[in-house]
C-alpha cells in the first residue's frame, strides 16, 4: 500500500522513529497517530487485559471455548482485532480510509518482526475497502468464511466539541460520521455465518435495522449481538 495517499489539508503521513505516523496541528489533533501492537496500551493489554473474559472476546464468542474466524469490518487502528488475534482467532481487518490502512499495514509489518507479537500478527490480514458497499466482495477476495463480523461504527456525534477526543476528531475528518451504519449492518448480517457484533456507547440506541438478539454490556460501552446460530454449530 502506498504511503502517497490523499489527505485533508493540514494532515501528513510521515515516517519517524522507524514507524509511519499521521500528524496535524497538535492543538487540534494532539500527538501524531500511529499503530503500535508491540508496546504501549496494546502490549499492556496483551499481558494483563483479562484474556477471554474481556468484553469484546465475550461478544465475539471466544468465551464459549470456541475460536471463530472473525472479520473486523471497521478496523480503525486495529485495537480490538489485535486482542481477538492474541486470543487465537484469525482476523481479517477491513479499513476504508487509505491513510488509516497505511498505518495499520505499517504496524502489522513491525509486529511480524517482533518475537513477542509475530505469532499474533500472523493471524491478522489487512485489506482496504468499504465494508458498507463491498463487504461480500472483500471477504470473497480474501477467501475467508467469517463466522463472526465485528463492527465498530463511529460513535454518534456530540455537539460539544470539547467532549470529543482529539483522536476522534481526526477520525471524523478522515472518515466522516458513518451515516451508512445501517447499510453496514445489513451487509454484515448477509455475510456472517454465525453472528454480527456491534460496538456501541452504553446509552446509545441500536443501529437502525433489526433489533439485536442479545446485549453484552460494560461500563461505558456495550455490544449488540445479532445471532444467526450458535458458534458451536458448524
Secondary structure, DSSP 8 states (H G I E B T S, - for coil): --S-----TT-EEEEETTEEEEE--HHHH-S-B---SSSHHHHHHHHHS-GGGSHHHHHTTGGGT----EEETT-TTSHHHHHHHHTT--EEEEE--HHHHHHHHHHHHHHTTSTTTHHHHTTEEEEE--HHHHHHHHHHHHT---SEEEE-------S-GGGS-HHHHHHHHHHTT-TTHHHHHHHHHHH-SSEEEEEEETTS---SSS--SEEEE-SSEEEEEEESS-TT--
